[in-house]
Amino acid sequence: MSGRSFGPRLTAGGVEFRLWATSAQKVEVMLEGAAHPMQRDDDGWHRAEIAGLGAGARYRFRIDGGLDVPDPGSLFQPHDITGPSEVIDHDAYEWRATDWRGRPWAETVLLEAHVGTFTPEGSYRAMIDKLDHLVATGITGLELMPLADFPGQRNWGYDGVLWYAPDSAYGRPEDLKALIDEAHSRGLMVFLDVVYNHFGPEGNYLGSYAPGFFTDSQTPWGSAINYHVSEVRAFTIENALHWLRDYRFDGLRLDAVHAIPDQGEIPMLRELSREAGKLAAETGRHIHLVLENDDNIAAVLDPVTDPSRGQYRAQWNDDYHHAWHVALSGESRGYYADYADAPLRHLARALGSGFAYQGEPSPHRGGTPRGQPSGELPPLAFVNFLQNHDQIGNRALGDRLERLARPEAIEAALAITLLAPTVPMLFMGEEWGAQAPFPFFCDFQGHLAEAVRAGRRKEFAGAYETYGDDVPDPLSADAFNSAVLDWRERDGGAGAQRLALVSRLLQVRRNAIVPRLAGARFGTADIVDGGLLTASWRLGDGATLELVANLSDDERDHGVSPAAGTILWGGDWNQILPPWAVSWRLEHP
């Protein structure tokens, strides 16, 4: 895909403005109150080049003499989504980490973070001060929740409407680049969560002048995007390349691709992957694309081919999380019902072959089959986690696993998650057992704000009856403020002990497991005697990685004679495993 179709373009003498507005007969660029006419072509594109302008110019588009809108390809909105768009010169930033080319996927250990609540300041610049902590812990990739400009000052990011503009609540574009630059200088990859299945409910004007952007279908969050249309596909694919090229993100995580009902004659996701692969090849960089896909489609995953050629490096493995959550908390409502019958059996299947649901009927989905066989994929095709923003925040109180399970059980789960040959991910603060909740929050106004409140009350009616005023109001600043990490927890007591545990586990991973992950394959996994987990994987150098864990409150005789090899974590336990004990061993070829 050559060039850029959307957004302003700096020229030798000024700025060229472009807008795809198929239903508009007249479009003007509004600059300091002055209207500059744009020329319309037969395909619905409106263009105007205005001399004497440069970076910093602020503008709007006026549609048919009445409606003033921001540029859908805006590169920055200094005064939120309804304000003027600002021209940005991305070439003006002087990168420091000029030799950075990224890291191989096998080295990835992710930490997901929300910029606004990661620090008390809630800014890109403030995050820089915490990068050394991530490196010391053993994190190799910082994953940011969506940044596309959203309404107001507080949002998870999934209500973005101006996809090319990083939200001004956290700083300016150069501040985001400084964060990424400083991360790269420390050997940290930076990933970005992007949302290509819908636009947010407030501030999206596309339908008023380019109705071809949408179909009659609906996603859970709004009108479906029409990827049959070439301009719409270009808008999304160029957006992905914009983050990867202009901001030098090392990878993207595509949110809920199962909610894209129709990807067009050329499937948009495949085309996006190919174009990202071309960028990686041209620049010599490692670029990693990851999916969230509730449909568990194994065929779209390929962690080996680098650069990508139409597939995706890995998928967030909700099955793994759900099985653990049921086992640790006992909860069984909603989608957890699919795992309530035998959570440890589902966990074993996820450890032994990727997905827990590989075509079996899903009770939560009315018996509809879900997933594809995944055991032939490399383990690196799966991002496994115990917590993330969704699984914490989509609860009435936004309470973390620390509030639901005992420390020894959580630590056993961490010892398995962080040393398994899949890609591990932590949620910000999880590395020290943070107590801060992460409730849903947003900053809508008027009728939309009331609709959000009403929707939450309906969804969590039982919780409101039980907890009353303790259920946070998602529109209040208090809900947002409660989610801000308290970094003091990290430095003493239980927080320091948990951080030391996670750091030791990640050091074992880095030294003993990561060098052997290329070529690793799934092996076997099983649950016996109610809580005894055994599993093994064949690593790339021919070694066998073996796990024995007692996921119960009682001692268990694992019945396996001590094998030859190196103990990586835990011990032999003389064949008797204490409650919640985890033992990892590497048997050399």
N, C-alpha and C positions, 0 to 999 in steps of 0.2 A: 504494500500500500504506500504510494508515494505522496508526499506532501501532507498538508493539513487542510481540511475543508472548513472547520468550525473555529470560531474565535478570531480576534484581531490579529493582523499580521503586520509587523514593522517592515516598511519599505525604505528605499534610499532617501525618499523625500518626505515621508509621513507615515500614515497608518491606513491600511486597507481594512474596512469593516465588511463582514459577510453575515448574512442571516438567511436560513432556509425557512421561508414563510409562504407556503403554497397557497393558502387561502387569503393572503393579504395582497391587495392591489397597489398599495402605497406604503412604503416604509421609509422613515427618515432617521438619521443619526442625530441625536440630541446632544449638543455640546455647549455647556454653560448657557442653556436657554435658546441657543441658535439651532435651527433645523437644517440639516443637510440632506438633500434627496438622494435616494439610492436607486440604482438601475436594476430592473427586474428582467430575468431571462425566462425562457420557456419552461425551465425545470423548477421554477419557484425560488431560485436564488436571487437575493438582493445584494448589490455590492456598491461600495463607494470608497474611493481613496481620497483622503483629506490631507493636504500638504501642511507641513509645519507642526505636525503633532509627533509625539514620541511617548516613551514610557512615562507613566504617571497620569496620562490623559484619562478623564472620566467621562462616561457616556452612557446613554440609554438608547433604545430603539423605540420609535413611535409608530404604532401600527394603525394604518388607515385613519390618521389624524386624531385618534382618540386615546388608545391604550399605550401607556409607556411601560416598557418591560426591560429587565436586564438582559444582557446577552446570554443565551443558553450555553455558549462556549466561553463565558467570562473566565478570565484567569485569576481574578480576585475581586471580592466584594467588601470594601473597607467598612461599609455601613449596612451589613446584613443583606438578605436576599432581595429586598425591595429597593435597595439603594442603587446608585450608579455602579457600573462595572469599571474596573481600572485596567489600563493597558500595562502589561508586565513584559519586560525584556529578560527572558530566561537566560540568554547568553551573557548577561552582565555579571552573573554571580561567578566569583573566582573560587573554584573548588580547590580544597587543600589535598584531599586524599585522591590525587590524580592517578595513582597506580592501582587503585582498588578495582578488582575484577570479581569480587564476590567469593563465595565458598561453595564447595560441592554439597549437594543435597544431603549426603550421608552424614555430614557434620552438624546438621541442623538440630538445635534445641531451642524451641520457641517460648517466648513469654508474651502473652497478649495483654495489651494495655489500652486504657482510655486516657487520652492526653489531658482532659480537663480534670480528672480525679487522681491522676498518677502522683501529682505533687500538690501542695497547698496553693501554689501559684497557678497551676493549671495551664501551663504554656509549653510551647515547643522548647524554648530556651531553658526553662526550668528542668526539663527532662534530661538535658545534657549533664547536669550535675549528678544524675543517678546512673549514668552509663557504666562507670567504673564498678558500681555494685553488681550490675548484670554480668560483666565480664568475670569478676571475682567469683560469682556464684557458679558460673559454668554455662550461662546462657550464650547462645551464638546468634540468635535472631530475635529482634524486637518486632512484634507485630502490632501495628496501630489499628484501632477500630476506625471506621470510616471518617474521612475528613471533608468530604464534599459539602459545600455550604448548605447549612440547614437553618430553619427559622429560630430566631432567638439566640440565647447565650448558653443554653443547657440542652444537650441531646446526646443519645447514644451514637448518632451518626447515620442511622438507617433511614432517616427522613430527608436525606440530601436531595436538593433539586437543581443545584448548579454544580455539575459533576467535575468540572475542571478547576474549580476555585476552592482551595483549602480554606476552611472556615476561619474567619478573622477573630473568633473568640479565643483562639490559641496563639495568634500572632500573624505575622506577614509571611509571604512566600519565602523570603530570604531567611526567616527564622526556621522554617521547616527544613530548608536546605542545610542550614547550619547544624541542625540536629542530626540529619542523615550523614553529613560530612564528618561530624565528630564521632558518630557511631562507626563509620567505616575506618576512621583513623585508629580505632581500638579493635578492629577485627570483627565488628558486629554487623551482621546483615540487618536490613530494615525492610519489613513487609507492610503492605497496606491492604486492608479489607475494603473491597469495592462492591457496590450494589448495582447490578445490571438487570434486575427483574422488575423494578418499579421506580417511580419517582415519589418523593414525599408528598403529603397531602396539602401542604401550604406553600405557595410561591412558585408553583409550576404553571407557566403560562403557555407551554408548547401547544396544548390542545386548542387554544384560541386562534392560532395562526398557522399551525402545521399539524392538522388533525391526523394526518397519515402516520404520525409517530405512534399511534395507539390502535389497538384492536378492540372489538366488543367484549373480548374475554376479560376476566377479572382474576387478579391474584389476591391472596389474603390481605394485601396492603393497598390495592388500587388497580387502575387499568393496566392491562398487559401491554408490553411494548411490542411494536410490530416489526420484527426483524426480517420480514419478507422484503421490506423496503431498503434499497441499497444505501440511501442516505442515513437511515437509522442505524444500520449495521456499522457504517463508517463512523457515526457519532460515538458509538460505544467502543469500537476497536481503537480509534484514535485516542479516546480517553485513556484506555489502558496503556497505550504507548506513551502518552503524555506523562503519566506518573513514572513509568519506567525510564524514560529518556530525560525529561526535563528536571525531575527530582531525583533520579538515580535510585529509586527503590529497587531492591533486589528481587522482589517477588510480589505477587498479588494473591489474595484469597478471595475468590468470587462467592458472594453470599447467595445461598438458597437457589442454585441454578435449576432445581426441580420445579421452581415456580415460574420459569420461562416456558410458557405453553407452546410456543411455536418459534423455532429458531431460523426460519427462512429456508429458501431453496438450498443455499450453502449454509449449513449450520453455523451460527455465529460463533459458538464456542470453539469449534474446530478452526475457523478462520482466525480468531483472536490468538489461539495458541501458535498457529503458523507464523503470524506476524511478529509475535513476541520472540519466537525462535529466530526469525531473520534478524531482529535487533540484537539478540545475543550473539549471533554469528558475526555480525558486522563489527561489534564492539569488543568481542572476546570476553564477554561477561557471562557469569552464571546467572540466569534468570529463572526463577521457580514460580510456577503457577499451581495454585491449590484450589480445590473445590469444596464447597459445602453442598451435598447432594443427598437428600433424604431417600432417593430412589435406589441408592447403593448400586450404581452402574459400574461394574468392574472394567468394562471395555474401554472407558475413556481415560483410564489411569495408566501411566507409564513413567515410573521414577528413573528409568535408566537412560532413555534417549535424551541427549543433551547436545545442542539445543532442542527444544520441543518442536514437534512437527505435526501438531494437531491434537495431541492428548495432554494430559495434566499430570503433574508430578505426583500428587497425592490427594487424598480426601480426608477431611475431618471425620473421624470415626465415631459417630454418635452411639453406635451399638456398644462400643467399649465403655463409654461413659455411662450409658443407661444401666448396663449390667452392674457396674461398680456401685452406682448410686443406689440401686435397689438393695444390693447386698449390704451396703454400709448404713443405709438409713431406714430400710423397711418400707419406703414409700412405694405405692403401686397405682397411683391415679394417672390419668391421661396416658401418654405414650409409655410410661413405666409399666403399664399393664402387660405389655408384650414380653417383659422380662421377669414378671413376678413369680411365675411358676418355678423357675430354677435359675436365679440370677448367676450363680457360679458356673452353671453349665454354659450359659450364654457367654460369660466371660472367657471360659476356656476355648470356646469356638472362635471368639474374636482373636485371642492370642495365637491360636493354632492355624487359622486360615483367613484372617482379615475381618470380614463382616460376620456378625452373628446371624443376620437374615440374608440368606443367599438364594432366595426364591421361595421360601416358606411363606405360608399365609400369615398375615399380621392381624391379630385380633383387634388391635386399636384401629386398624383401617378397614374394619368390617370383613376380615378374611381375605382381603386382596393380597396376592403374592407380592413379595417385596424383595428386590435385590437380585444379584447374579453371583454365580460361583466365583470366589476370589482367591482360592488357595494357591493358584498358579502364579499370582502376582508376587513380586518381592515384598517383604515386610515394609520396606521404605515407602510403599504406596499408601500408608496409613498414618495419619496424625492422631495420636492417642492422648487423652487428657482425662483428668478427674473433675475439672471445673473449667468453665469459660463464661463469657458475659451472658450468653443465653441461659445456660443452665442454672446460673445464680439469679440473674435478674428477672427471669420469667417465673418467679415465685412471688407470693403475696408480700413477703417481708424482704425479699432479696437477700436472704441469709446464706452464708457460705457453708461449705461442708463442715467446717470447724464447729458449727452450732448443731450439727446433726449426727455426728459420729465421734467415737472415742479416738483420742490421739494415737493409740497403738494400732488401731485399724487403719487410720489414714496413713500412718507411716509405712505400714505393710503395703498399702496400695501404691504409695509413692515409690517404694523400693522395687516394685514390679514395673510400674509405668516408666520410670526413668532409666531402667537397664534393659528393658525389652528392645529387640532390634527394629522396632518401629520408631517413628519420629515423635518424641515427647513434647508436650506443650503444657505450660503452667499459665494460670491467670495471675495478673499483677498482685503481688503480696502473698501469693500462695507459698512462695519459697520460704517464708517465715511464719506461715499460719496466720495471716492477717485476720483480724476480727471484723474489719469494716464491711458492712453489707454492700451489695451493689444492686440497689433497687432500680426499677425502670424510672426514668425521668425524662422530661421534655419541657419545652418553653413555648407552647402554643398559646394562642389568645382566643377569647370569645367562644363561639359555638364549638369550634374544634377542641378547645381545651375541655369544655364540658362533656363532649362526646368521648374523649379519652378517659375522663374520670368515670363516666357511666359504664364504659366498656370494661374497665378494670374491676369495678364493683360487681358487674355481672359475672366476669370470669372467675373472680375469687370471692363469691358471695359467702361461702362457708368460712373463709378466713376472716372476712369482715365481722361475721357474727362471733367468731372466737376471739379475735385480737382487737376488734374495735379500732380505736384511734391509733393503735400501734402500727396499723397498715399505712405505709407512707403515701401521701398524696403525690402522684407523679408530677404534678405541675408546680409543686412547692420547691423553693430553694433548699429547704431542709432535706428533702430526699436526695438532691444532688450532693449537698455538703456531707451527708452521712457516708457517702461512698468514697470520700477523699481518704487516701491511705494515710495512716499514722505511722510514719517511718521510725518513730521512737520504739515501737513494738519490736523492731528488728534487732535492737542492740542489747537486749537483756532478757533473762528468764527463758520462758518457753519459746519465745521468738528466736532468740539466738541459738537455742538448741536445735530447733527445726531447720534453721538456715544452715547450720553446720552439717546436719544430716543430708540435706539436699545437695550441698556443695560436695560432700564426700561421694555421694552417689554419682553426681555428674563427672567428678574426677575419674571414677572407675569407668564410667561410660567412655569418656574421652580417651583414656589410656588403653583400655583392654578391648572395647567393643567397636568403637567407630573405625579403627583401622581395618577391621574385618567385615564391614557392612557391605561393601561392594560385592555383589554376587550372592548375598545371603538369601536363603529360602525358608519358607515355613516348614515346620516339622510336625510334631504332634503336641496335643495338649488335652488334659483330661482332669476331671474332678472325681475323686474316690472318697469313700467314707465320709461323705457329707461336707467336708471342708478342706480336703487335702488336694492341692493343685500341683500337678506335674506338667512340665512342658519342655520342649527342646526345639532348637533351630539349627540348621546347618549354615555356618557362616562362609564367607567368600573364600577364606584360605583353607577350607576343609575342616576347621575346628567345629565342635558341637557346643552350643551354649545350652546349659541345662538349668532349669528352675524347679525348685521344690518349695512349696509354701503352705503353711497351715493357716487357713483363713477362717478360724473358728476360735471359740473361747476355751477349748479343751486341748490337752496334749494329744498329739497324733503320732502313731508309729507309721513312718512313711514306707517301711518295708523294703527299702532299697539299700543295698550294700554300698558303702562309700566307693565312689568311682575314682579312677585315676584322673589327674588333672589338677587345675588350679582353682582354689576357692576365691571367687571375686567378692562375694558378700555373704555374710552370715557364717554358717559353719556346718559340720556334719551332724551335730546334735546327737551323736550316738544312735541314730535312727529314730530318736524321739524328738519331735518338733514341739517346742513350747507354743502356746497360743500366739497367733499372729506373727510367727517367725517366717522369715524369707531367706532362702539360701540360693545363691547363684554359683555355678561352677562352669569353668571352661575346660573342655576335654580336647586336647590337642590331637591333630590327625596322626 
